[in-house]
Amino acid sequence: MRIKPLEENQISWSLKPLTWMMKRQMGEVLTPFKAWAYRPGITFTMAIFQQSIESSKVTPQTLKRMVCLRAAQMIGCVF
């Protein structure tokens, strides 16, 4: 069973800043975000968690990028 992603006009106003940043960085709002948008509280918390991982100095930035790229390759991500 798949969750139908929300359309951009259905996304809660509290997530609009996150959608704006995602469009700016990636050119579009990604489908997983549209599925997470059903639960704005969880989506916002997850965004904070991801940002804390990105800004962490424990692991080198190049290693983080390589891991993300490899994970994308393993799941067949088109970008």
N, CA, C and O atoms as a DFTB+ gen file, in Angstrom:
316 C
 N C O
     1  1       0.830      -1.170       0.000
     2  2       0.000       0.000       0.000
     3  2       0.886       1.250       0.000
     4  3       1.828       1.343       0.788
     5  1       0.589       2.200      -0.873
     6  2       1.348       3.437      -0.965
     7  2       0.519       4.604      -0.464
     8  3      -0.706       4.618      -0.590
     9  1       1.198       5.567       0.100
    10  2       0.545       6.794       0.539
    11  2       0.547       7.766      -0.632
    12  3       1.587       8.007      -1.245
    13  1      -0.606       8.317      -0.936
    14  2      -0.692       9.281      -2.022
    15  2      -0.117      10.609      -1.535
    16  3      -0.593      11.146      -0.535
    17  1       0.893      11.151      -2.213
    18  2       1.489      12.419      -1.776
    19  2       0.503      13.576      -1.896
    20  3      -0.355      13.595      -2.779
    21  1       0.644      14.526      -0.999
    22  2      -0.190      15.719      -1.054
    23  2       0.270      16.617      -2.200
    24  3       1.444      16.616      -2.573
    25  1      -0.655      17.368      -2.742
    26  2      -0.300      18.393      -3.726
    27  2       0.253      19.590      -2.958
    28  3       0.004      19.743      -1.762
    29  1       1.005      20.435      -3.658
    30  2       1.626      21.568      -2.979
    31  2       0.612      22.495      -2.328
    32  3       0.895      23.065      -1.274
    33  1      -0.564      22.661      -2.928
    34  2      -1.562      23.544      -2.338
    35  2      -2.262      22.913      -1.127
    36  3      -2.999      23.602      -0.422
    37  1      -2.046      21.620      -0.875
    38  2      -2.640      20.930       0.272
    39  2      -1.710      20.887       1.478
    40  3      -2.136      20.539       2.580
    41  1      -0.445      21.237       1.275
    42  2       0.541      21.155       2.351
    43  2       0.269      22.260       3.369
    44  3      -0.044      23.393       3.004
    45  1       0.391      21.920       4.632
    46  2       0.116      22.843       5.732
    47  2       0.969      24.110       5.626
    48  3       2.105      24.069       5.155
    49  1       0.408      25.224       6.068
    50  2       1.120      26.500       6.024
    51  2       2.389      26.452       6.862
    52  3       3.345      27.169       6.567
    53  1       2.417      25.616       7.912
    54  2       3.598      25.541       8.769
    55  2       4.793      24.907       8.049
    56  3       5.938      25.088       8.465
    57  1       4.527      24.167       6.973
    58  2       5.617      23.534       6.220
    59  2       6.009      24.339       4.980
    60  3       6.920      23.941       4.255
    61  1       5.346      25.446       4.729
    62  2       5.646      26.250       3.538
    63  2       7.105      26.716       3.490
    64  3       7.702      26.680       2.414
    65  1       7.715      27.159       4.619
    66  2       9.136      27.531       4.546
    67  2      10.038      26.369       4.110
    68  3      11.010      26.567       3.381
    69  1       9.703      25.155       4.565
    70  2      10.501      23.991       4.170
    71  2      10.324      23.674       2.687
    72  3      11.283      23.298       2.012
    73  1       9.091      23.827       2.177
    74  2       8.876      23.579       0.750
    75  2       9.604      24.628      -0.084
    76  3      10.152      24.313      -1.141
    77  1       9.611      25.880       0.392
    78  2      10.322      26.939      -0.321
    79  2      11.823      26.641      -0.386
    80  3      12.448      26.797      -1.435
    81  1      12.398      26.207       0.753
    82  2      13.832      25.894       0.774
    83  2      14.140      24.695      -0.122
    84  3      15.162      24.680      -0.808
    85  1      13.261      23.692      -0.119
    86  2      13.492      22.518      -0.951
    87  2      13.430      22.881      -2.436
    88  3      14.244      22.406      -3.228
    89  1      12.475      23.711      -2.805
    90  2      12.396      24.148      -4.202
    91  2      13.646      24.923      -4.603
    92  3      14.154      24.777      -5.715
    93  1      14.127      25.739      -3.690
    94  2      15.319      26.541      -3.969
    95  2      16.557      25.667      -4.135
    96  3      17.381      25.923      -5.013
    97  1      16.698      24.645      -3.307
    98  2      17.872      23.788      -3.341
    99  2      17.799      22.724      -4.435
   100  3      18.807      22.427      -5.076
   101  1      16.622      22.152      -4.653
   102  2      16.516      20.999      -5.543
   103  2      15.655      21.241      -6.781
   104  3      15.598      20.391      -7.670
   105  1      14.994      22.380      -6.844
   106  2      14.193      22.694      -8.008
   107  2      12.744      22.248      -7.930
   108  3      11.920      22.696      -8.727
   109  1      12.421      21.385      -6.997
   110  2      11.047      20.913      -6.819
   111  2      10.880      20.343      -5.419
   112  3      11.860      20.074      -4.725
   113  1       9.644      20.166      -5.018
   114  2       9.349      19.531      -3.733
   115  2       9.353      18.026      -3.963
   116  3       8.591      17.514      -4.784
   117  1      10.211      17.324      -3.237
   118  2      10.364      15.889      -3.450
   119  2       9.157      15.108      -2.927
   120  3       8.514      15.518      -1.960
   121  1       8.865      14.004      -3.562
   122  2       7.697      13.185      -3.238
   123  2       7.701      12.679      -1.795
   124  3       6.647      12.710      -1.161
   125  1       8.831      12.214      -1.235
   126  2       8.774      11.773       0.164
   127  2       8.309      12.888       1.106
   128  3       7.569      12.638       2.057
   129  1       8.747      14.107       0.833
   130  2       8.306      15.228       1.668
   131  2       6.801      15.421       1.566
   132  3       6.140      15.712       2.564
   133  1       6.260      15.261       0.372
   134  2       4.818      15.413       0.180
   135  2       4.049      14.329       0.933
   136  3       2.928      14.567       1.381
   137  1       4.637      13.151       1.076
   138  2       3.985      12.082       1.847
   139  2       4.109      12.359       3.341
   140  3       3.166      12.115       4.095
   141  1       5.260      12.865       3.775
   142  2       5.446      13.189       5.191
   143  2       4.564      14.351       5.610
   144  3       4.257      14.490       6.795
   145  1       4.147      15.190       4.668
   146  2       3.384      16.402       4.974
   147  2       2.016      16.102       5.591
   148  3       1.366      17.016       6.099
   149  1       1.571      14.858       5.560
   150  2       0.329      14.506       6.249
   151  2       0.454      14.763       7.752
   152  3      -0.533      15.053       8.428
   153  1       1.672      14.653       8.256
   154  2       1.941      14.859       9.681
   155  2       2.970      15.979       9.843
   156  3       4.162      15.692       9.949
   157  1       2.548      17.242       9.867
   158  2       3.483      18.372       9.918
   159  2       4.438      18.337      11.114
   160  3       5.604      18.706      10.976
   161  1       3.978      17.912      12.250
   162  2       4.851      17.856      13.428
   163  2       6.020      16.899      13.231
   164  3       7.164      17.222      13.550
   165  1       5.718      15.734      12.707
   166  2       6.763      14.744      12.449
   167  2       7.685      15.225      11.339
   168  3       8.899      15.033      11.410
   169  1       7.113      15.849      10.313
   170  2       7.911      16.362       9.200
   171  2       8.878      17.425       9.679
   172  3      10.051      17.411       9.306
   173  1       8.398      18.352      10.505
   174  2       9.247      19.417      11.013
   175  2      10.360      18.855      11.889
   176  3      11.508      19.286      11.786
   177  1      10.028      17.894      12.750
   178  2      11.023      17.262      13.614
   179  2      12.068      16.517      12.792
   180  3      13.257      16.557      13.108
   181  1      11.627      15.846      11.748
   182  2      12.552      15.129      10.880
   183  2      13.493      16.098      10.156
   184  3      14.674      15.801       9.980
   185  1      12.973      17.248       9.740
   186  2      13.800      18.258       9.081
   187  2      14.883      18.777      10.033
   188  3      16.029      18.978       9.629
   189  1      14.513      18.990      11.289
   190  2      15.495      19.429      12.287
   191  2      16.554      18.349      12.487
   192  3      17.744      18.653      12.577
   193  1      16.127      17.095      12.555
   194  2      17.065      15.983      12.718
   195  2      18.048      15.908      11.545
   196  3      19.253      15.755      11.748
   197  1      17.529      16.018      10.322
   198  2      18.391      15.964       9.145
   199  2      19.371      17.134       9.123
   200  3      20.534      16.967       8.755
   201  1      18.902      18.317       9.517
   202  2      19.780      19.479       9.546
   203  2      20.869      19.310      10.591
   204  3      22.004      19.731      10.369
   205  1      20.548      18.705      11.723
   206  2      21.562      18.490      12.749
   207  2      22.616      17.497      12.280
   208  3      23.792      17.638      12.616
   209  1      22.212      16.502      11.511
   210  2      23.184      15.559      10.950
   211  2      24.081      16.270       9.943
   212  3      25.298      16.084       9.948
   213  1      23.476      17.088       9.074
   214  2      24.242      17.817       8.065
   215  2      25.251      18.772       8.686
   216  3      26.359      18.924       8.173
   217  1      24.878      19.414       9.783
   218  2      25.766      20.406      10.380
   219  2      26.747      19.810      11.386
   220  3      27.602      20.525      11.909
   221  1      26.639      18.532      11.661
   222  2      27.536      17.874      12.605
   223  2      28.972      17.882      12.083
   224  3      29.219      17.692      10.892
   225  1      29.904      18.104      12.993
   226  2      31.322      18.138      12.628
   227  2      32.030      16.809      12.927
   228  3      33.230      16.683      12.684
   229  1      31.304      15.828      13.447
   230  2      31.904      14.547      13.831
   231  2      32.363      13.764      12.598
   232  3      33.445      13.177      12.602
   233  1      31.558      13.757      11.568
   234  2      31.867      13.034      10.339
   235  2      32.208      14.041       9.242
   236  3      31.515      15.048       9.099
   237  1      33.264      13.786       8.465
   238  2      33.623      14.719       7.391
   239  2      32.487      14.880       6.371
   240  3      31.769      13.927       6.066
   241  1      32.342      16.097       5.856
   242  2      31.276      16.413       4.906
   243  2      31.363      15.537       3.648
   244  3      30.338      15.106       3.119
   245  1      32.565      15.280       3.178
   246  2      32.715      14.462       1.963
   247  2      32.205      13.045       2.190
   248  3      31.594      12.459       1.296
   249  1      32.445      12.489       3.369
   250  2      31.953      11.148       3.684
   251  2      30.425      11.128       3.736
   252  3      29.803      10.180       3.257
   253  1      29.815      12.170       4.316
   254  2      28.357      12.244       4.356
   255  2      27.779      12.265       2.949
   256  3      26.795      11.583       2.665
   257  1      28.391      13.048       2.074
   258  2      27.907      13.135       0.690
   259  2      28.068      11.801      -0.038
   260  3      27.189      11.399      -0.800
   261  1      29.190      11.113       0.195
   262  2      29.407       9.815      -0.445
   263  2      28.376       8.792       0.026
   264  3      27.881       7.994      -0.770
   265  1      28.056       8.814       1.306
   266  2      27.058       7.889       1.848
   267  2      25.688       8.185       1.246
   268  3      24.961       7.262       0.878
   269  1      25.331       9.467       1.142
   270  2      24.045       9.839       0.533
   271  2      23.982       9.405      -0.925
   272  3      22.961       8.892      -1.383
   273  1      25.065       9.611      -1.644
   274  2      25.109       9.219      -3.049
   275  2      24.977       7.707      -3.196
   276  3      24.241       7.228      -4.058
   277  1      25.677       6.965      -2.368
   278  2      25.610       5.505      -2.443
   279  2      24.210       4.993      -2.080
   280  3      23.693       4.072      -2.712
   281  1      23.613       5.596      -1.064
   282  2      22.253       5.196      -0.696
   283  2      21.280       5.475      -1.837
   284  3      20.391       4.669      -2.113
   285  1      21.450       6.616      -2.499
   286  2      20.585       6.948      -3.643
   287  2      20.777       5.939      -4.778
   288  3      19.812       5.535      -5.427
   289  1      22.016       5.539      -5.010
   290  2      22.281       4.539      -6.052
   291  2      21.619       3.208      -5.709
   292  3      21.057       2.547      -6.581
   293  1      21.686       2.821      -4.445
   294  2      21.143       1.524      -4.033
   295  2      19.621       1.454      -4.179
   296  3      19.074       0.385      -4.447
   297  1      18.934       2.591      -4.002
   298  2      17.477       2.571      -4.109
   299  2      16.997       2.991      -5.502
   300  3      15.795       3.022      -5.765
   301  1      17.939       3.313      -6.386
   302  2      17.567       3.643      -7.758
   303  2      17.087       5.063      -7.952
   304  3      16.272       5.330      -8.835
   305  1      17.589       5.987      -7.129
   306  2      17.205       7.392      -7.236
   307  2      17.732       7.960      -8.560
   308  3      18.860       7.668      -8.956
   309  1      16.921       8.765      -9.236
   310  2      17.302       9.270     -10.555
   311  2      18.281      10.439     -10.511
   312  3      18.870      10.773     -11.539
   313  1      18.471      11.058      -9.378
   314  2      19.437      12.150      -9.299
   315  2      20.480      11.761      -8.358
   316  3      21.415      12.526      -8.122
